[in-house]
Amino acid sequence: MALVNIEGQKVPSVTFRTRQNDEWVNVTSDELFSGKTVAVFSLPGAFTPTCSSSHLPRFNELAATFKANGVDEIICMSVNDTFVMNAWAEDQESDNVTLIPDGNGEFTDGMGMLVDKTDLGFGMRSWRYSMVVKDGVIDKMFIEPEVPGDPFEVSDADTMLAYINPEAKAPRVATIFTKTGCPFCAKAKVMLEANGISYEEILISNHGPSSKTLRAVAQAGTVPQVFIEGELIGGSDDLEVFLAK
């Protein structure tokens, strides 16, 4: 395996076969990259563990920050067919990322990133890397080290964001446990939104996570219970104090 950094060169000219609204749609490299600044990350395969748990979700999570720092689009590239990529998009946190199927590996081969993973039954796949592309020209590449396995050290979203703007700050993310009809929960959500903190809401009920789950996670039996970046803040009054700081 001899991976080559091709910064300063144009991206390969390829036509991608995509399936959109039950119709075949050809998408070209020019359409994806011309006149834009694009963040690209490429990975060994849809539905694989690191790709699903870390690589794709974090780029999706930071999409607004990338946009605020001059990135027009985020593209995820993989040597998979369009049906697999579409199914993965539906399964994942990918609303802010365009998933492109490089089914024949032409783009990946042109990038010099096509590697043999027949030992895993994958055939030829992409080495994990990311890059910043400006008007079709590769500005910066982050290529994972050539070591056995599937390293994930430099092609992540945070590393790319630090390159684009070292001063950029990733948005804070919250998780809030709520119950239907709870006025204090509504108050907490309004405070999070007012402070630009996106959140995932987990509804406590008889048909999902229960009060037992809440006690196990937050050591509390009342809602709301708010976590910010994994730190337990507490109820709405606790959140108000936290935000005031």
C-alpha positions as CSV (number, residue, x, y, z in Angstrom):
1,M,0.0,0.0,0.0
2,A,1.5,3.3,-1.0
3,L,-0.8,6.2,-0.3
4,V,0.0,9.5,-1.9
5,N,-0.9,13.0,-0.8
6,I,-2.1,14.9,-3.9
7,E,-2.7,18.4,-2.4
8,G,-2.8,21.0,-5.1
9,Q,-4.3,18.8,-7.7
10,K,-7.9,18.7,-9.0
11,V,-10.2,16.0,-7.7
12,P,-10.9,13.1,-10.1
13,S,-13.5,13.7,-12.8
14,V,-16.1,11.0,-12.1
15,T,-19.9,10.5,-12.7
16,F,-21.6,9.0,-9.7
17,R,-24.7,6.9,-10.1
18,T,-27.1,7.9,-7.4
19,R,-30.7,6.9,-6.7
20,Q,-32.9,9.9,-5.7
21,N,-36.7,9.7,-5.3
22,D,-36.8,6.2,-6.9
23,E,-35.0,7.5,-10.0
24,W,-31.5,7.2,-11.3
25,V,-29.6,10.5,-11.2
26,N,-26.1,11.1,-12.5
27,V,-24.0,13.4,-10.3
28,T,-20.6,14.6,-11.6
29,S,-17.5,15.8,-9.8
30,D,-18.0,19.2,-11.3
31,E,-21.5,19.5,-9.8
32,L,-20.2,18.5,-6.3
33,F,-17.0,20.6,-6.2
34,S,-17.0,23.5,-8.8
35,G,-17.3,27.0,-7.2
36,K,-17.5,25.6,-3.7
37,T,-15.5,24.9,-0.6
38,V,-16.2,21.3,0.3
39,A,-15.3,19.2,3.3
40,V,-14.9,15.5,2.2
41,F,-14.4,12.4,4.3
42,S,-14.0,9.0,2.9
43,L,-14.3,5.7,4.8
44,P,-14.1,1.9,4.3
45,G,-17.8,1.2,4.3
46,A,-21.3,2.2,5.3
47,F,-22.6,0.6,8.5
48,T,-19.1,-0.2,9.7
49,P,-18.5,0.5,13.4
50,T,-16.1,3.6,13.4
51,C,-17.9,5.1,10.4
52,S,-21.3,4.9,12.1
53,S,-20.4,5.6,15.7
54,S,-17.9,8.5,15.2
55,H,-16.9,9.6,11.7
56,L,-20.3,10.4,10.1
57,P,-22.1,11.6,13.2
58,R,-19.5,14.2,14.2
59,F,-19.3,15.8,10.8
60,N,-23.1,16.0,10.9
61,E,-23.0,17.5,14.3
62,L,-20.4,20.2,13.4
63,A,-22.1,21.1,10.0
64,A,-23.3,24.5,11.2
65,T,-19.9,25.4,12.5
66,F,-18.2,24.3,9.2
67,K,-20.7,26.4,7.3
68,A,-20.0,29.4,9.6
69,N,-16.4,29.0,8.7
70,G,-16.8,29.0,4.9
71,V,-17.6,25.4,4.0
72,D,-20.5,25.1,1.6
73,E,-21.0,21.4,1.7
74,I,-19.9,18.2,3.6
75,I,-19.6,15.1,1.5
76,C,-19.2,11.5,2.8
77,M,-17.6,9.2,0.1
78,S,-17.5,5.4,0.2
79,V,-17.1,2.5,-2.2
80,N,-20.6,1.3,-1.8
81,D,-23.6,1.3,-4.1
82,T,-26.3,4.0,-3.9
83,F,-28.8,1.7,-2.3
84,V,-26.5,0.9,0.6
85,M,-25.6,4.6,1.0
86,N,-29.2,5.7,1.0
87,A,-30.1,3.1,3.6
88,W,-27.2,4.2,5.8
89,A,-28.2,7.8,5.5
90,E,-31.7,6.9,6.8
91,D,-30.2,4.9,9.6
92,Q,-27.7,7.6,10.7
93,E,-27.4,11.2,11.9
94,S,-26.6,12.5,8.4
95,D,-29.1,15.3,7.7
96,N,-26.3,17.8,7.1
97,V,-24.0,15.5,5.1
98,T,-24.3,14.5,1.4
99,L,-23.6,10.8,1.1
100,I,-22.0,9.9,-2.3
101,P,-21.7,6.3,-3.6
102,D,-18.4,5.6,-5.3
103,G,-19.7,2.2,-6.3
104,N,-17.0,1.4,-8.8
105,G,-14.3,3.0,-6.8
106,E,-13.3,5.3,-9.7
107,F,-13.1,8.5,-7.6
108,T,-11.2,6.6,-4.8
109,D,-8.8,5.1,-7.3
110,G,-8.2,8.5,-8.8
111,M,-7.4,9.8,-5.4
112,G,-4.8,7.0,-4.9
113,M,-6.8,5.8,-1.9
114,L,-8.2,2.5,-3.2
115,V,-7.0,-0.4,-1.0
116,D,-7.4,-4.1,-1.0
117,K,-9.6,-5.3,1.9
118,T,-10.3,-8.8,0.6
119,D,-9.1,-10.3,3.9
120,L,-12.3,-8.9,5.4
121,G,-14.4,-9.9,2.5
122,F,-14.8,-6.2,1.4
123,G,-12.9,-6.3,-1.9
124,M,-11.4,-3.0,-2.9
125,R,-12.4,-0.1,-0.6
126,S,-11.3,3.4,0.4
127,W,-8.6,4.1,2.9
128,R,-9.9,6.4,5.5
129,Y,-9.1,10.1,4.8
130,S,-10.6,13.5,4.7
131,M,-9.8,16.6,2.7
132,V,-10.7,20.3,2.1
133,V,-11.5,21.0,-1.6
134,K,-11.8,24.5,-3.0
135,D,-13.3,25.0,-6.4
136,G,-12.3,21.4,-7.4
137,V,-8.7,21.7,-6.1
138,I,-7.5,19.7,-3.1
139,D,-6.4,22.3,-0.5
140,K,-5.6,19.9,2.4
141,M,-5.6,16.2,3.0
142,F,-5.7,14.3,6.2
143,I,-4.7,10.7,5.5
144,E,-4.8,8.0,8.2
145,P,-1.4,6.4,9.0
146,E,-0.5,3.3,7.0
147,V,-0.8,0.8,9.8
148,P,-2.8,-2.5,10.1
149,G,-6.5,-2.2,10.8
150,D,-8.6,0.8,10.4
151,P,-6.9,3.8,12.1
152,F,-8.9,6.8,13.0
153,E,-6.6,9.5,14.2
154,V,-6.5,12.5,11.8
155,S,-9.5,12.3,9.4
156,D,-12.0,13.3,12.0
157,A,-14.2,16.4,11.9
158,D,-12.5,18.2,14.8
159,T,-9.1,18.0,13.2
160,M,-10.4,19.4,9.9
161,L,-12.2,22.2,11.7
162,A,-9.1,23.2,13.6
163,Y,-7.2,23.4,10.3
164,I,-9.9,25.6,8.7
165,N,-10.1,27.9,11.7
166,P,-8.1,27.1,14.9
167,E,-10.3,29.6,16.8
168,A,-13.6,27.9,15.8
169,K,-15.5,26.5,18.7
170,A,-17.7,23.5,18.4
171,P,-21.3,24.0,19.6
172,R,-22.3,22.6,22.9
173,V,-24.7,19.7,22.8
174,A,-27.2,18.7,25.5
175,T,-29.4,15.7,26.3
176,I,-32.6,16.4,28.2
177,F,-34.9,13.9,29.9
178,T,-38.5,15.1,29.8
179,K,-42.1,14.0,30.3
180,T,-45.1,15.0,28.3
181,G,-46.9,18.1,29.7
182,C,-44.0,19.1,32.0
183,P,-43.8,22.9,32.2
184,F,-40.3,22.8,33.7
185,C,-39.2,20.7,30.8
186,A,-40.6,23.2,28.3
187,K,-38.8,26.0,30.2
188,A,-35.5,24.1,30.1
189,K,-35.8,23.6,26.3
190,V,-36.5,27.3,25.8
191,M,-33.3,28.2,27.8
192,L,-31.2,25.7,25.8
193,E,-32.5,27.1,22.5
194,A,-32.0,30.7,23.6
195,N,-28.4,29.9,24.3
196,G,-27.7,28.1,21.0
197,I,-27.3,24.7,22.6
198,S,-28.8,21.9,20.4
199,Y,-30.3,19.0,22.3
200,E,-31.5,15.5,22.1
201,E,-34.8,15.0,24.0
202,I,-35.4,11.6,25.7
203,L,-39.0,11.2,26.7
204,I,-39.7,9.2,29.9
205,S,-42.8,7.0,29.5
206,N,-44.1,3.5,29.9
207,H,-43.2,2.8,26.3
208,G,-39.5,3.8,26.3
209,P,-36.9,4.9,28.8
210,S,-38.6,4.8,32.2
211,S,-38.2,6.5,35.5
212,K,-35.9,3.7,36.5
213,T,-33.7,4.6,33.6
214,L,-33.7,8.3,34.7
215,R,-32.7,7.3,38.3
216,A,-29.9,5.1,36.9
217,V,-28.5,7.7,34.7
218,A,-29.1,11.0,36.6
219,Q,-29.6,9.7,40.1
220,A,-32.9,11.7,40.2
221,G,-36.6,10.9,39.9
222,T,-37.8,14.3,38.6
223,V,-37.7,15.9,35.2
224,P,-36.2,17.6,33.4
225,Q,-32.7,16.3,33.9
226,V,-30.2,18.1,31.6
227,F,-26.8,16.9,30.6
228,I,-24.4,19.2,28.6
229,E,-21.4,17.6,27.0
230,G,-21.9,14.6,29.3
231,E,-22.0,16.7,32.5
232,L,-25.1,16.4,34.6
233,I,-26.5,19.9,35.1
234,G,-29.8,18.9,36.8
235,G,-33.3,20.5,36.6
236,S,-34.5,23.7,35.0
237,D,-33.4,25.8,38.0
238,D,-30.0,24.2,37.9
239,L,-29.8,24.9,34.2
240,E,-30.7,28.6,34.7
241,V,-27.8,28.9,37.3
242,F,-25.4,27.1,35.0
243,L,-26.2,29.3,32.0
244,A,-26.0,32.5,34.1
245,K,-22.3,31.7,34.7
